[in-house]
Amino acid sequence: MNYLLGALIGLVSGITSGLFGVGGGIIMVPAMVLLLKLDMKVAVATSLVVIIPTSLAGSALNHAFGRIDWRVVLALAPLAMLGGLGGTWLKEQLASADLKRAFGGFLILVGARLLFFR
């Protein structure tokens, strides 16, 4: 693995995580697949692990700025965790090529929604 390229992917995903609340899936996964030539399933799993320290660092600073709505956290977190388990199980049922196509379609739909709709 090219560690310099990996570090650059980490930096860019960390910046986008802090700016927009995204970075793991939207930046890291495609970058690891396209630039580091990782299998889609490995890239997704690796991204989830990297998100932990990224999220902790960003959350600590956002907490210091008073930007976290803890009521929303408590409402979302339990089922988001359950969804993470379900999504991981579903990922393992799909071929990597199908997962890659589904992910690409998801990014296009979300991007179009953000660009063209309120």
C-alpha positions, 0 to 999 in steps of 0.5 A: 500500500502507498502510505503517503496516498493513504495519509492524503485520503485520510486528510481529505476525508477528515476535512470533509468530515469536519466540514460536512459530516461526511468523509468515511463513505463518500471520500474514503471508500471511493478513494480506497477502491480507485486509488489503493485498489482495495476490494469494495467490501474491504474499503467499506469495512476499513472506512468504518474503523477509520470513522471512529477516531475521526468522529471522536475528534470532530465530536469533541470539538463540536461539543466544545462549540456547543453544536451537538443536539444531544436529544437528536443523538439519543433519538438516532443512535440506537437504530443507527447502530442497529442499521449498521449491523443490518447494513454490514450483514447485507453487504456480505450478501452482495457481490463486490461489483453489485455493491460498487454499482449500488454505492455509485447510484446512491452517490448520484441520487444524493448528489442530484438531490443536494444540487437540484432540490430543496 
